[in-house]
Amino acid sequence: PKKASAPAAAGRRSTIGNPFSMPRRAAAGKPPTYSFVEVPDAAKRPPLGDSMVEVPATRQRWLGMKDELKGLCDEAVRRRALKLLSRGARPRTALASAGAPLYEAYIADRLDLDDPLDGLVVR
């Protein structure tokens, strides 16, 4: 029989160098304290207007924003559908063309498994 590695023997999962490892469990995120419907489009002049740019330094910081990222994706799909409707698209066509929102599990997997995990958050 094959011997277990030190992390596995200690009851911990190691995700480094193991393509069959189980993902880490994300910390329970808090829902955003604002409604995405009320967030205006980004200003074009000056670039980003009064928006704040953050560079999340840790994976835990990204995982803490999971619920906010899910809400943002849902709102982007909603706004795209509304834009298509305003241009005369039929409701069914607008919904199909806007695309499907991302599943929370997919977002959690990307935050958990992508390496390196780099990016910017604009608020």
C-alpha positions as CSV (number, residue, x, y, z in Angstrom):
1,P,0.0,0.0,0.0
2,K,1.0,3.6,-0.8
3,K,2.0,5.8,2.2
4,A,-0.1,8.9,2.7
5,S,1.7,12.3,2.5
6,A,2.3,14.2,5.6
7,P,-0.6,16.7,5.1
8,A,-3.0,13.9,4.2
9,A,-1.8,11.8,7.2
10,A,-2.4,14.8,9.5
11,G,-6.0,15.2,8.1
12,R,-5.3,18.2,6.1
13,R,-5.7,18.6,2.3
14,S,-2.8,19.9,0.3
15,T,-3.7,21.5,-3.0
16,I,-0.2,22.3,-4.1
17,G,1.0,20.0,-6.9
18,N,-2.0,17.6,-6.6
19,P,-4.4,17.8,-9.5
20,F,-6.9,15.6,-7.7
21,S,-7.1,17.6,-4.5
22,M,-10.3,18.8,-3.1
23,P,-10.9,22.5,-3.2
24,R,-10.7,24.6,0.0
25,R,-14.0,25.6,1.5
26,A,-14.7,29.3,1.2
27,A,-15.5,31.3,4.2
28,A,-19.1,32.3,4.4
29,G,-19.3,35.6,2.6
30,K,-21.6,38.5,3.7
31,P,-24.1,39.8,1.2
32,P,-23.2,43.2,-0.2
33,T,-24.5,46.1,1.8
34,Y,-25.8,47.8,-1.3
35,S,-28.2,47.0,-4.1
36,F,-26.6,46.5,-7.5
37,V,-29.6,48.0,-9.2
38,E,-28.7,51.3,-7.6
39,V,-25.1,51.3,-8.8
40,P,-24.7,53.7,-11.7
41,D,-22.6,52.9,-14.8
42,A,-18.9,53.8,-14.5
43,A,-18.1,57.3,-15.5
44,K,-16.3,57.7,-18.8
45,R,-14.8,61.1,-18.1
46,P,-12.7,61.2,-16.0
47,P,-11.9,57.5,-16.3
48,L,-13.7,55.6,-13.5
49,G,-15.0,58.9,-12.1
50,D,-15.3,58.5,-8.3
51,S,-14.7,54.8,-8.3
52,M,-12.2,53.2,-6.0
53,V,-9.7,50.5,-7.2
54,E,-8.6,47.7,-5.0
55,V,-6.0,45.1,-5.6
56,P,-7.0,42.1,-3.3
57,A,-3.7,40.8,-1.9
58,T,-4.9,37.4,-0.6
59,R,-7.1,34.5,-1.7
60,Q,-9.1,35.0,1.5
61,R,-9.9,38.5,0.4
62,W,-11.1,37.3,-2.9
63,L,-13.2,34.5,-1.3
64,G,-14.7,37.1,1.0
65,M,-16.0,39.0,-2.0
66,K,-17.6,35.8,-3.6
67,D,-21.2,36.9,-2.9
68,E,-20.5,40.4,-4.3
69,L,-19.0,38.9,-7.4
70,K,-22.1,36.7,-7.9
71,G,-24.4,39.7,-7.5
72,L,-22.3,41.7,-9.9
73,C,-22.5,39.0,-12.6
74,D,-26.3,38.7,-12.1
75,E,-26.7,42.5,-12.5
76,A,-24.5,42.5,-15.6
77,V,-26.8,40.0,-17.3
78,R,-29.9,41.9,-16.1
79,R,-28.5,45.2,-17.5
80,R,-27.6,43.6,-20.8
81,A,-31.1,42.2,-21.2
82,L,-32.6,45.6,-20.5
83,K,-30.3,47.2,-23.0
84,L,-31.4,44.7,-25.7
85,L,-35.0,45.2,-24.9
86,S,-34.6,49.0,-25.2
87,R,-33.2,48.5,-28.7
88,G,-36.3,46.6,-29.7
89,A,-35.4,43.0,-29.1
90,R,-38.2,40.6,-28.2
91,P,-38.2,39.5,-24.5
92,R,-37.2,35.9,-25.2
93,T,-34.4,37.0,-27.6
94,A,-33.1,39.6,-25.2
95,L,-32.9,37.1,-22.3
96,A,-31.2,34.5,-24.5
97,S,-28.7,37.0,-26.0
98,A,-27.9,38.5,-22.6
99,G,-26.4,35.2,-21.5
100,A,-26.8,33.1,-18.3
101,P,-25.6,34.4,-15.0
102,L,-22.6,32.5,-13.5
103,Y,-23.3,29.9,-10.9
104,E,-22.0,30.6,-7.4
105,A,-20.2,27.3,-7.4
106,Y,-18.3,28.2,-10.6
107,I,-17.2,31.5,-9.1
108,A,-16.1,29.8,-5.9
109,D,-14.1,27.2,-7.9
110,R,-12.4,30.0,-9.9
111,L,-11.4,31.8,-6.7
112,D,-10.3,28.6,-5.1
113,L,-8.4,26.9,-7.9
114,D,-7.0,29.6,-10.2
115,D,-3.3,30.2,-9.5
116,P,-2.1,32.8,-9.7
117,L,-5.2,34.7,-8.6
118,D,-4.7,38.3,-9.7
119,G,-7.0,41.1,-10.6
120,L,-8.5,44.4,-9.7
121,V,-11.8,45.3,-8.0
122,V,-13.4,48.6,-9.0
123,R,-16.1,50.0,-6.8
